[in-house]
Amino acid sequence: MKLGFIGCGNMASAMMKGIIANNIVDKEDIIGSDVLDDCRDRAKTSLGIEVTADNNEVVDKADVVVLAVKPQYYEQVITGIKDSVRDRQIIVTIAPGKTLAWVTEQFGKKVKIVRTMPNTPALVGEGITAACYNEFVTEDELEMVVNLLKGFGRCEVISENLMDVVVSVSSSSPAYVFMFIEAMADAAVADGMPRAQAYEFAAQAVLGSAKMVLETGKHPGELKDMVCSPAGTTIEAVRVLEEKGMRSAVIEAMKACTRKAKGM
């Protein structure tokens, strides 16, 4: 299988890095295009893939083509490649707000499309990607694409109506978590801990907590209660977080994110 990327930015590079590292596709079988010389040079140097400035060259050589450009460029890119796309080719999208129906309309013909939404932890092989697909994609083809997506983390096949929710709960949420880690570290610094050490403690606590949720199967509330001893330090901190509206702030932020995604 030959894999192509139109766009060689951070997300595309993270995806390719994981796919190559996990021996899903050899680097010799990956081609990427980008309008920027720096992005092409970086992809060629760091990943060892073939690069080009011509999007149609990617389409001509690849069996699966990932449209890894920003949403505002999708229409322009598709217009430039639609005549080159073949019947048996699979198009993978990663843009929020661009539905299967919209992408199909831009191509103006029957095209196999898998719509996905990865997130930036793919950069360290710990991403989670949601995927949905149109009626022209077979089960075997979907399985092949899902296997590619698992090269840089987890992958879940979902119904398309949930894709905007995925934007808020996983695609955008690393930003919320980074803010939480930063705030915890700031508090530790205020109490005398060196900043580098504070980031390490805060980040590892978040990493370990997330792993407990995924690996124990316990409800997050149950895990929270395990830490909250009667009249202890943790329940006092939880009391203040509740008083300041932490849950409500997170919920409202995510709902705003979902609304934005639906409007893109």
N, C-alpha and C positions, 0 to 999 in steps of 0.2 A: 504494500500500500504506500502511495505517495501522499504526503500531507503538506498542505499549503496554508500560509498565513498571509493575509492582506493586512498589513500593519505589524510592525515589529517593536511596539512600545513595551512598557513594563508588564502588562498583563499577558501579552502574547509571549514575551520572553519567559515569564514564569511558567506558562503552560508548556512551552517547548522544553524548557529545562527539566521539568518533571517527567515529561513523556520520554525524553532521551535517557534520563538517569534510570528510569524504571524499565528500560529496554522494550518499550512498547512500539516505538518507531525509531529506526536508526537515523542518526543525524544526516547521513547521506541521502535519506529519502524525504527530507524536509526542505521546503523552499519558502522563503519569505520575501515580501515586497514592502517597501516603504518609500514615501516621497522624500524623507529626510536622509541625507548621506550618513549622518552620525548614527542614526538608528540601524541602518543597514550594516555599517561597519561594525557596530557593537555586536549585533546578532551574529555576524560572520566570525568575529574574533572570539566571542565568549561561548558560542554554541557550536560553531563549526558547520553551520548550515549553508546551503546555497542561497544567495540573495540576488535581488533584481529590483529595478525601479519600475518595472512593468507589471501591473496587476494581471494583465491578460496572460503573461507568461506563467504566472502562478496557476491560473485557471487551466491553462493548456496542459500543465505537467502534473497536477494534483488530482487525486481521487476524492479527497475531502478538503474543502476550502473553508477556513475560519475567517470570518469578517471581523478582524480585531481592530477596528477603527472606532472613533467616537461616534455616538448616535447621529450627530448633526452632519456627518459625512456619508452616512449610509446611502442616501438617495443618489448622491454623486458617484460613489463607488459602484453601486449596482448598475447604474446607467452605463458605466464604462465597461462592465464585464458581462452583462446579461446575454449578449449575442454569442459569447464564447462558452457559456455554461452548457454542459452536456446533460442528457436525460438521466444517466446513471450516477451523475456527480452528486455529492452531498454537500450542502451549504450549512455551516454552523455559525450562528449569530451569537454575540455576547452583549448586545446593546439593550439597556433598559427602555421600555416603552415601545419597542418595535415588535409588533405582534406578528404571528405567522401569516395572518391574512395580509397585513401591510407589506411584509417582505415579498410575499407571493405576487401582490399587485405590482410592486416595483419591477419584478422580473418580467411580468406580463406573459407568463407561461407556467406550465407545471414544473415545479422544481422540488427536489427533496430537501426539506429544511428541518434542522434541529435547532430550536431556540434554547439558549443556555444563559445562565447568570452565575458566573464564578465570583470569587472575592479575593482580596489581596493576600490573605494568608497562603494562597497558592505559591507565593514567592518563597515560602519555607516548606512547601510540600504538605501544608495543613489546611488547604482550602476546602470549601464545600460548594459544589455546583449543582444548581437545579437545571433540569432539562425537560423540555416537552417537544413534540414533533408533529408534523402534519401527516396527512393520510397517504402520502407517496413514499414515506419511509417504511421499510420492512422491519420486522422484529430483529432479524440478523443485523441489519444496518444500524439500528438503534443500539444494539448490544455492542457493536464495534465502536460507536461514538462514545458510549458510556465508559467503555474500557479506556479510551483515550483520556476522558475527563478524570478518571480515577488515577491517572498518572501524577496528578498534583494535589490529591486529597480525596475526599468523599464525593459521591455523586448520588442524587436522588431524582428519579423521574416523577414529575408532578403534573397536575392538570394546569393548563395555561392560565386559568383564572386566578391562580395563586402566585403567578410570577411577580406581580407588583409587590406582594407581601414579602417575597423572597428578597427583594431589593432592600427593604427596611430591616428584616431580621438577620440577614447574613451579608449581603453585598455592602451595605453602608455601615452596618453595626461595628466593624472593627474600629471605626472612628470613635464611636461611643466608648468602646473598651479602652482605647488609647487615652481618652480624656479621663476615664476612671483611674487608670494606672498613674497618669500624670498627677491627678489630684491626690491620690494616696501617697505618692512619693513626695509631693510638696508638703503634706502634713508631717511626714516622717522627717523631712529636712527641717521643718519648723521646730521639731522636737529634738534636733541635734544629730540626726543621722547624715553622713555624707551622701550627696545626691546620687552618685553612681551606685552606691550600695542600696539606696532607697529604691531606685528603679529595679534593681535586681530582685529585691525582696517582693516588691509589689507585683512585678511581672510574673515571677515564679508562683506566687500565691494565686494569681488569676489562671495561669496555665494548669496548676494542680487542681484547682477547683473545677475547671471545665472538664478535665479528665475524669474526675470523680463522677460528674453528671453522666458522662458518656459510658463509663465502664461499670459503674455500680447498678445502673438502672433505677436508682432511687429518685424520687421527686425532689426537685431543688429545695422545696420548702422543708422536706424531711432532713436533707443534708444541712440546711441552715439551722434547724432546731438542734441538731447534734452538736453544733458549735456553741449554742447559746445556753450556758450554764445558768441556773437560778441566781439572780442578783449578781451576775458576773459582768465582766468587761464587755463582752460581745453584745449582750442584749441591751446594754446601755448605748452602744454605738448604733445598733439597729433601731432603737427608740428614736434617736436623733434623726437618722435617715428617714424614718417614717414621718416624723414631725416636719421635716423639710420637704416632703413630697417627692422622694426619689422615685418611687414606683410610678406615680402620676406623670412626672417629668419624662421618664423613659417611654411610657405608653404614648404620651402626646407627641413626643419627638418622632417616634416610629410611625404614628398615624400620619403626621405631616410628610414624612418621607414617602410613604405609600401613595399619598395623594399626588405628590410631585411626580412620582414614577408613572402614575396613570395618565398624567397630563403631558408626558414627553412625546 
